[in-house]
Amino acid sequence: MSSPSPVDPRVEKTALTDEGLISVHDNVAAGKSDAGGHYRMLPLVLLFVFSGLIIFAVTYLNRYSGHFRGNIFDERQLPSNGPVVVAKADPLVLGKKQYGLACVTCHMPNGLGLPGIYPPLAGSEWVAGSDERLIRIVLHGLKGPVTVKGIVYGTAAMPAFGQVPGSGYNWSDEKIAAVLTYIRQEWGNTAAPISTERVAELRAKAGSRKEWVEAELRQLP
Amino acid sequence: MITVPPNHASAEADGIDASARCPLGLLTAFALLWLVVGGALALLSLLQLHSPGLLADCAWLTYGRLQAVQETVFIYGWAINAGLAAALWLLVRLGGDGLRGANYVILGGVFWNLALVLGLVGIAAGYTTSHPMLQIPRYVQPLMLVAYAAMAVPGVLAWTGRRTVQTYATQWYAVAALFLLPWFFSATQVMLTFLPMRGTLQMVVATWYAQNLISLWLAPVALASAYYLVPKITGRVLPGYDFAIYGFWALLAFGTWMGGRHLIGGPVPAWIATVGIVSSILVLFHHIILFVNLRGVFRPDGSTVLIFVAIGILAYLLSGMVDAIFATHVLAMVTQFTYFQQAQQQLTLGAFSMILFGVLYYMVPRLAGATWPSVALIRAHFLSVLIGFVLLVTSLGMAGWVQGRDLNNAAVTFATIASHTRPWLQLAVVAQALMLLGNLLLAVHCCWLLCARFAPAALSRTAAREVVVS
């Protein structure tokens, strides 16, 4: 339909009226009867293309959307559906943190306590000695006078830290094991570390009880 | 192929065009003015990229502010003025009735451009918002929204009061653009300006806005024009037109989600970037249908308007592919935060401008009721803009690729990177200067046309003298 004659660019010619433009295209969009049985390839091709795009998009979304969670920032690190694996904390790091949260108030950062009021941990025979006694003190607390390095301390009480009735702290066995391992290896102490299992075992054995007194503890191994 | 009866009325729709002459002529004049101003500012800011000392003592014209000013001038000055003129004209033409509510366009146009001037002064004085493509200060944003609404009124009237029940793709795209901008512009104003959201959420909203401006306004307006001009000039019915509606909805449905791809590796949940990447791939369906429908434009039969539109459509298809390909992780790792993104943006904006140039060459003579005075000026404009456009996108793209490759290599110092990109940036300056020259020619040509049309007394005298001389 286009004529090969040169086109004047100063004003473009119009080949179609506005009404004609709308009506011919509306006829196309309405679709004609397929009496002639003309087969059109285009719808099929577009269907395939769109399906392909959708499949790609859904696969990509499924793999890299981070399950649409607000706390996943790396799309290649998916949240796992299996049992939650918690990284094991270094007992010395955890213990130091726990010590800083509570113990440091009385026993001081240098582990020496306050003379006459709070007993020292550094070089203490209670810390380096029986692990059973030490664990029980932290689990359930200690009341009444106690002799450390030959000096009697009697005015303050040690609160219960374990997950036991009446405890204000409810520290897990892991935290207690960590803080005890820490104090047994800090400030020149060189006693063996204490395991979480050992703490759990003693906590189960003692059940519900009040704070210890020194005499009771000395009967334990 | 379906044959179309040839057009009988060469001066069809004279009454319709006369009713639109004043308001749309005003918008076109504003648009051309901003196009030239924006081109000059863009040239300056590109020069500053490799000569940082230029105007460094003048706070109002330092790179950060100048870049924001030129981007704002281009989008809110050139693109929206010209785009609205085109969209309104197309709706009025296809509505089959004259332009109703012309005063709304004039009032809205004056206030829009007044607000823009205030906003530009604000940006230059340092009150910019820092959100890309929405740098205008908060105090003019509501005014611009109201002014836009006023300008859009005749478009809505032409749509609701159209003579035919049947509609055409041009009308869908134009009406969608008219209605979508107030939606995302107002929503963004609330979320970023007046009740700003927390921290990184602002970034998500800002990229959403910038993407919407491109996908839900610039693209629909340009495509409305292309869908009108191609059958109008070639006289051929668009092939596969019955699928145009799917192309339209694909753009609207997926385009708005594409912004997230700019946030790859950013401090936002991973799914935002992933959805952005997926959408920029899904939106290719729209591009495929567009190519099927408008492929007739690549046989322009010597029509200058169609050559402009063909280059615009080609750039638009290319930008869709580049967006999809470079959204993927591997490539985004290199191109993100480099000049490459500017090249991508220039490709998209250039596609819009090319199609709009085509509309202007078709619309202005009809609005003014006069032909373009000079064929040479049209050719000169076309050549300089085309060469400038291709050069600018290529040079910025190359600069960005070099920059991204070097940035990922810790052994290369910043000074070395700068010296590697320098030649490409110098080429970009040349390209920008060419485009500025071309657009200046267009503006001059437009003035000439107006003078020839509306000051006939003076011209006829010169013409008479010429006749005597020759």
Chai-1 contact restraints between the chains, C-beta under 6 A:
chainA,res_idxA,chainB,res_idxB,connection_type,confidence,min_distance_angstrom,max_distance_angstrom,comment,restraint_id
A,M1,B,G235,contact,1.0,0.0,6.0,A-B,restraint_1
A,S2,B,D301,contact,1.0,0.0,6.0,A-B,restraint_2
A,V7,B,G302,contact,1.0,0.0,6.0,A-B,restraint_3
A,V7,B,S303,contact,1.0,0.0,6.0,A-B,restraint_4
A,P9,B,T304,contact,1.0,0.0,6.0,A-B,restraint_5
A,P9,B,V375,contact,1.0,0.0,6.0,A-B,restraint_6
A,P9,B,I378,contact,1.0,0.0,6.0,A-B,restraint_7
A,R10,B,T371,contact,1.0,0.0,6.0,A-B,restraint_8
A,R10,B,W372,contact,1.0,0.0,6.0,A-B,restraint_9
A,V11,B,P365,contact,1.0,0.0,6.0,A-B,restraint_10
A,V11,B,T371,contact,1.0,0.0,6.0,A-B,restraint_11
A,E12,B,I233,contact,1.0,0.0,6.0,A-B,restraint_12
A,E12,B,S303,contact,1.0,0.0,6.0,A-B,restraint_13
A,E12,B,V305,contact,1.0,0.0,6.0,A-B,restraint_14
A,E12,B,Y362,contact,1.0,0.0,6.0,A-B,restraint_15
A,T14,B,N7,contact,1.0,0.0,6.0,A-B,restraint_16
A,T14,B,K232,contact,1.0,0.0,6.0,A-B,restraint_17
A,A15,B,N7,contact,1.0,0.0,6.0,A-B,restraint_18
A,A15,B,G235,contact,1.0,0.0,6.0,A-B,restraint_19
A,L16,B,V4,contact,1.0,0.0,6.0,A-B,restraint_20
A,L16,B,N7,contact,1.0,0.0,6.0,A-B,restraint_21
A,L16,B,P231,contact,1.0,0.0,6.0,A-B,restraint_22
A,L16,B,K232,contact,1.0,0.0,6.0,A-B,restraint_23
A,L16,B,G235,contact,1.0,0.0,6.0,A-B,restraint_24
A,T17,B,N7,contact,1.0,0.0,6.0,A-B,restraint_25
A,T17,B,E12,contact,1.0,0.0,6.0,A-B,restraint_26
A,D18,B,R93,contact,1.0,0.0,6.0,A-B,restraint_27
A,D18,B,L94,contact,1.0,0.0,6.0,A-B,restraint_28
A,L21,B,P231,contact,1.0,0.0,6.0,A-B,restraint_29
A,I22,B,T164,contact,1.0,0.0,6.0,A-B,restraint_30
A,I22,B,Q166,contact,1.0,0.0,6.0,A-B,restraint_31
A,I22,B,Y168,contact,1.0,0.0,6.0,A-B,restraint_32
A,V24,B,V4,contact,1.0,0.0,6.0,A-B,restraint_33
A,V24,B,V237,contact,1.0,0.0,6.0,A-B,restraint_34
A,H25,B,Y168,contact,1.0,0.0,6.0,A-B,restraint_35
A,H25,B,Y241,contact,1.0,0.0,6.0,A-B,restraint_36
A,D26,B,Q166,contact,1.0,0.0,6.0,A-B,restraint_37
A,V28,B,Y241,contact,1.0,0.0,6.0,A-B,restraint_38
A,V28,B,D242,contact,1.0,0.0,6.0,A-B,restraint_39
A,A29,B,D242,contact,1.0,0.0,6.0,A-B,restraint_40
A,L42,B,G240,contact,1.0,0.0,6.0,A-B,restraint_41
A,F50,B,F285,contact,1.0,0.0,6.0,A-B,restraint_42
A,L53,B,L282,contact,1.0,0.0,6.0,A-B,restraint_43
A,L53,B,F285,contact,1.0,0.0,6.0,A-B,restraint_44
A,A57,B,V278,contact,1.0,0.0,6.0,A-B,restraint_45
A,A57,B,L282,contact,1.0,0.0,6.0,A-B,restraint_46
A,Y60,B,V278,contact,1.0,0.0,6.0,A-B,restraint_47
A,L61,B,V278,contact,1.0,0.0,6.0,A-B,restraint_48
A,Y64,B,T274,contact,1.0,0.0,6.0,A-B,restraint_49
A,S65,B,W271,contact,1.0,0.0,6.0,A-B,restraint_50
A,S65,B,T274,contact,1.0,0.0,6.0,A-B,restraint_51
A,G66,B,A270,contact,1.0,0.0,6.0,A-B,restraint_52
A,G66,B,W271,contact,1.0,0.0,6.0,A-B,restraint_53
A,F68,B,W271,contact,1.0,0.0,6.0,A-B,restraint_54
A,G70,B,P269,contact,1.0,0.0,6.0,A-B,restraint_55
A,I72,B,A270,contact,1.0,0.0,6.0,A-B,restraint_56
A,F73,B,A270,contact,1.0,0.0,6.0,A-B,restraint_57
A,E75,B,A270,contact,1.0,0.0,6.0,A-B,restraint_58
A,E75,B,T274,contact,1.0,0.0,6.0,A-B,restraint_59
